[in-house]
Amino acid sequence: MNYCSECGTPVTLKIPEGDNRLRFVCPNCKTVHYQNPLVIVGVLPEYNQQILLCKRAIEPQKGRWTLPAGFMENDESTLEGALRECQEEAHASVIDPALYALYDIPYINQVYVFYRAQLANLDFGPSAESTEVALFDEHDIPWDELAFPVVTAVIKRFLSDRKKDSFEVFNDVIERRK
């Protein structure tokens, strides 16, 4: 950040009084500009033991497979955002969504919230954000072509939970790959 979004003055990086970390602060209007993690919301849609995946039409990871997910918008709940992303990326509607996973990814300042749900019907397809949308059996999931480590992690956890027929909500942290 270079300039204050309130008054346009160049900002400085300093620890504001009463705080404990560096922030961008405007020396003119005294506005403290907080930078907080992004929240990504998504759905793990299932139909007859198959998982719906989307092939990304946009960067990052263009051409790789992912679950329908994206940035949460202001004025929506995590569930509303996840359902919207499922529609936007796969033109898919789901039923019985249930909170499933919360992933913290501190090294990229992101938090992922996933719901698991059943596809309402087989009316789905590509969008401006996905070149392909398809259902995959467990043994056909393109593991080497998945877009993000969090997608791999949530699908693996889901498949393990499905074998046990137990889907407790969980939280995990994904650390930087070494």
Buried (B, 14 or more C-beta within 10 A) or exposed (E): EEEBEEEEEEBEEEEBEEEEEEBBBBEEEEBEBEEEEEBBBBBBBBBEEBBBBBBBBEEEBEEBBBBBBBEBEEEEEBBEBBBBBBBBBBBBBBEEBEBBBBBBBEEEEBBBBBBBBBBBEEEBEBBEBBBBBBBBEEEEBEEEEBBBBBBBBBBEBBEEBBEEEEBEEEEBEBEEEE
